Structures are given as C-alpha cells and as structure tokens.
Amino acid sequence: LWNGSFPFYPGANACFPFNTALAVIISIFLSVLATFIIILPGIRGRGRLFWFLRLVMGLFVGVVVLTIQFTRDWETGWVTANTSYKSFSRALVKADIGLHIGLAGVNVTLVGNPVNQVNETINYNEHFAWSFDADYDHSYGESLEKGLPSPILYVAEKFTTQSPCGMHRQYRISGHYASLTLWMAFCTWLISILLFSMPILLYGGYMLLLTATLMLFSLLFFFTARNTPKCPIQFGPASLKTDYGGSFWLTLATGLLCLLLGLGVIILNSMQPEKLKLVFNLDEGKGEE
C-alpha cells in the first residue's frame, strides 16, 4: 500500500497527436504532388488536364494502399457506461470506451465524461500489437504491471491468446493475410504506373485490375475475422459493439475505383483506342503496342 491505497498508474501516457507513420507517408506523397504541380504549366493544351487527373488518381491509389497498412480503424466501436475505474476500488466513473481494431493490433481508448473525475484526468489510448515482431500477451502483462484502468484491461483481455473467446488467433491471421495482399497491391500499383508511363496501356489496365482484385481480397480476409463469433464486451447493461471502420470503407472504395479504371482502359483500348491515346496524350505513332 502507498498512503493507504493500492499503487496505480498515475495518469495517461503522453501521446503524439497523430500517427507519425501516416504523417510521413502523406508528406512524401504531397511533396511529389507539389513537385509535379510546379511543372504542370509546361504541358500544353488540354492534355494538361488529363495529365493532372492521371497524376492525382495514381497518387491517391498509392497513398491509400500504403497508409491503410498502418491505420487502426478497420473495425471500431464505442460505448458510454458507468464502470469501475481502478482495481480493488468501488469508485465508479462515467466514461466513453472505444475499441479500434487494425491489421497489426488493437487500440483501446478510455475518455472520462467529463474528463476530470475522481481527482484524475481520464484520457487513455493504449495500443496492443500482434504483428510478427510483437508479443500481445507481453504487452498485456506490462499493462497489468502499470495498473492501467480496469475497462482497458477488460477489453484487452478479450484478445489475449489465453482468452476463451479465441479472437486473437482469428484476427491476427486475418490481419497478416490482409496486410500481405495489400503489400502485393502496392507492388502491382507501382508496375501499373510504370506501364502507363512507357506507355503500354493495355497491360497497365491489367495491372490496375490486379491491384483492385488484391485490395478486395484483403477485405475478404478481414471479413472472415469480423464475422467470427465474439465474446460480449459488457459494462453493466451497456454493450460495446463494433462495426466496419473508415479504413475498411476506404479500401473498398479505392478497390472499386481501380476496378473501374482498369476496365475502362481495357474497354477503350479494344473499342476506341484513339480516345485512350487522347487521355494519355499519345501521338498517332505512339502506343501501338
């Protein structure tokens, strides 16, 4: 005991206001976009508009495929409940509890409503990773030693390997396969950009179709984990339920966009190749392949 009470983690971890990996990726792509915008006035005629649209579309697909690897909102859920705050204490707090599942782990958030209660600032955001180089159970054990709030430990315990819920294995395997297919989609996107710049338009369209297929397959892998039976996460009468998050829907939209663009290139190449050459600013003698 310390001053007559059980030791407890004194406050929330100081966290960076945003994901640094995402910030680096977005900054790089924005720098590339700014560089090409600078040289945009050097392109003559209406080909300038088509060139700019191709640039924006290509960079958008690339940044989405790369960033969703590191996002943590493939599946999200929130609940507001009156719950115990500390172990071995009867004090109750009203808080918003969030669960955010990504490909590499889960984030559990706890925000007081209001933030200042029981003489403390209740504002936590804890990440528990299950990637190949991470040990989820070890991270959970460290959280127990820190004495994190009971709601965070309760939610995190559902995803441990020893939990009877069995969610850890399913989410971990599905996340690994989804991540692998997305890395493959990033590679096929790079190849499509190379083929369009050579220009070999037909095969570039095929690569876009393959990119779309891989992205949709990654959603299928995550869908299998999302629809496995789960243990209920109860806080008294309130239940924490999750649904597909922003990263899932962004991946779906981008995959469908690649599918439409790839089909458009293939159809135009077979039916109206002159219009396709116009879109890609090709002269009559170019792009015969």
Buried (B, 14 or more C-beta within 10 A) or exposed (E): EEEEEEEBBEEBEEEEEEBEEBEEBBEEBEEBBEEBEEEEEEBEEEBBEBBBEBBEBBBBBBBBBBBBBBBBBBBBBBBBBEBBBBEEEEEBBEBBBBBBBBBBBBBBBBBBEEEEBEEBEBBBBBBBBBBEEBBBBEBBEEBEEBBBBBBBBBBBBBBBEEBEBBBBBBBBBBBBBBBBBBEBBBBBBBBBBBBBEEBBBBBBBBBBBBBBBBBBBBBEBBEBBBEEEBEEBEBEEBEBEBEBBEBBEBBBEBBEBBBEBBBBBBEBBEEEBEEBBBBBBBEEEEBEE
